[in-house]
Structures are given as C-alpha cells and as structure tokens.
C-alpha cells in the first residue's frame, strides 16, 4: 500500500528541522551575548570605582613625591596606607596606583603592591597604552585585557583632584580566569554553531536529493525530447504531485511524436525570428546601458558638487562649527518664533583673551589648534537645541533658545571656567588662555540685542578680561 505524501508536507517537515537548528544557533548567539554583557558590567563597575577613588586623592598633596627617597614622607605613607586599605576592601582589585605624566612619559608615584615587585616613586612605566594616557584627562576603562610585567588585567583610570592633566589613579582587576572562561565559552559556542550548521546541511542535502530525484529524471527526459527522441516514456512513481508532471511529460512526448513533421518548418522559422530578435534586443540593451552609465556619472558628479557647496556655505573650514551665515539665519528664525510664542532667547558673544599674543608666541598653528579645541569644549557644555558658530577671528557666538538672561549667564560662566581652568596642549607645550563673554537677552530688536552683547563683551575686556558681563537693560 503506497501512502501519498504531498510536496507541501515534505517541505513543511524540512522547514521544521531548519527552524529547530536555527533556534539552536540563536541560543548560542544569545548565550555569548550574555557573556559579553557580563564583561561590560565589569567594565562599568571598574570605571565607577576609579571615579570614586579619584575624588579621595589630591594632586597637590602628592606633587613633591617624585623619587624613591620620597617614600619616607608622611604624605606617601598615608596615601599608600589608604590605597592598600581600599584594595583589601575589594577582593576584585589586584592593584591600586597613582601615576604622573611628565614630558610625554608616565611615572609611578604610589603603588599598592605589597610584594617585592612594588613600583617605587619615579619608576618609568614604559608600556605605551593609549587608554592610560587618556585617563589623565577623563575617566576611562580598557576596551580589552592588557598584559605587562605584573600580569594580565582589565584596568580603569581617572584623573584625581587638581591633576591638571598630570595625575591619575589606576585600578587593575585580574583577568586571567575571566579571559580563560570567556575563551572557553567562545570555543564552545563556535563548536555548537558549526555542529548545528553541519547537521542542518546534511539533513537538507538528504531531503533535497530525495525531492530532486524525480525532477532530475523529468529534466533528463525533457532533454531527450529536445534532442528529438519522442518515443521514450517515463516509468516512475513518487506518490505525490510530481506524478502529474510525469504524466504530462509522457503525453507531451506522444503528441510531439505525431506532430513533429508538420511543425518542423514552423519551429525553424520561429528559431530564426528569435535569433534576430535577440540580436536587436542585445544591441538596444547595450545602447541603453551606455546612456544610463553616462547619466549616473553626471548625477553623481552633481551630488558631490552640491554637497561641497552646501558645506562651504554653512561650515567654518577650520573649527567645523557653523559659520556666521548659519547663525544669522537661526537668529531670524528665533525672532519669528518669539513673535508667535513670546519665547525668550539669549545671545552670548565670546572672545579669546590675548589671542594675538598666542599666535605671536607659539605660532598660528597653535592658535588654530586652540580655536578648534575651544569649539569642542563649548559644544560639550551647550544643549543640543543651542547653536554655536564662529562669529569671526577668535570670536564665537552662542544662541540659546528658550533661555532668559539668567540662564545665559549660567551657561557663559560654565564655558568660561572650562576654558580658563583646563590647560591646552600643543606640540608638547602647555598653553593657558581665558575668554571674555558678553550676554544679552533678546528684547524685540535683534540688532539692538547683538550690539548689546558686543558692548557687554568689550566691557568685560575693559574690566580685566576672563569674565562674563550681562548687557544693561537700557542697552
């Protein structure tokens, strides 16, 4: 008794198997993702610990500790005891240490290591780690495990108080076992994935062979018909819908055998017409392809030119900030919005103090570097809806929507402190610079508000620079 199973059922069963194996593969993927999440959590805790500990240390207390003979100082002993106490409180911490950056070299100040391998003050750390160097200015954690003479660690860094880009605290967490487990999990996941793919391939191959067998026979028979052998018949059964295909091929073979002579002339004529049509289509296709390529090239060139013109019209080429034209347009938009909704906005004009002296002393390249870095620092403080533009020379303008004069003063003071209290670096040199600020709230007349802010700026200059001045209401 032959059981009839439809092609649809066979395909359904094969799809079920494929889905099962895909699910297994997805499970492996999510398992590895979970391991990665654990690693990210470890890095977050490391960064938080570095940030907290950095606030308990003051660079002013440690500045005189520079060489091995300074280990007798009470400041060194007190800080070393503090670091070792923190280390004992957290078993995950392998080492705590304070480092100093001087002349592009990194030196140990204090190391919590309680073995003979302890790094004494003044010891040069000769491993060039980009993450460590960035730790002198901001909190940061290694992206991957690093190895040095003390072992393999995942490290976090944070500048301590009053560091001025020269001091940091570092935390090392031992990572040997974590890395081994992580590697084992990766190998296990890779083996599981490979096994799943291999098994899915084998099963798919078996199913495909069973399904394709009658199709291959049918194709072979069609090839025989194409060669003019019409008397052969297929004698196979699949017990599914393919039986109808086999029957149709057998009927077609019989019909063609009867009509071969009468249709041969028509077939020859059709072949000739087909060949001529293919020639014309190929020629037309080649012509259209050439025209299309030329049009595509022209469109691409125009798009590149359009983007270049747009950038040149809106972006300052040095600082990559908006130029004067863009902020003027946004000022006009804020004036229109103020007239509709009566929402306040404030202008701030910023001018770098003694900028000509910087150019004369350190060169125009240094001046350009300071302009770019100042733009970056100001953008890091203002909001996303605020606009910062280069107003001209060493002047910048900030547009603060939905902000009154008091809010503008607060923002200007934050920017002033950021510029004045943070050292600029160029070609290995430290450069200190300040800025003066003129703040004015829009009062119904844009030109008057701009002039008021400019007047307040020059008042700040005349009062000694490095200050924020709010425009008088009468201005």
Secondary structure, 3 states (H helix, E strand, C coil): CCCCCCHHHHHHHHHHHHHHHHHHHHHHHHHHHHHHHHHHHHHHHHHHHHHHHHCCCEHHHHCCCCCHHHHHCHHHHHHHHHHHHHHHHCCCEEEEEEEEEECCEEEEEEECCCCCCCCCCCCECCCCCHHHHHCCCCCEECCCCEEECCEEEEEEEEECECCCCCEEEEEEEECHHHHHHHHHHHHHHHHHHHHHHHHHHHHHHHHHHHHHHHHHHHHHHHHHHHCCCCCCCCCCCCCCCHHHHHHHHHHHHHHHHHHHHHHHHHHHHHHHHHHHHHHHHHHHHHHHHHHHHHHHHHHHHHHHHHHHHHHHHHECCCCCCECHHHHHHHHHHHHHHHHHHCCCEEEEEEEECCHHHHHHHHCHHHHHHHHHHHHHHHHCCCCCCCEEEEEECCEEEEEEECCCHHHHHHHHHHHHHHHHHCCEEECCEEECCCEEEEEEECCCCHHHHHHHHHHHHHHHHHCCCCCEEECCCCC
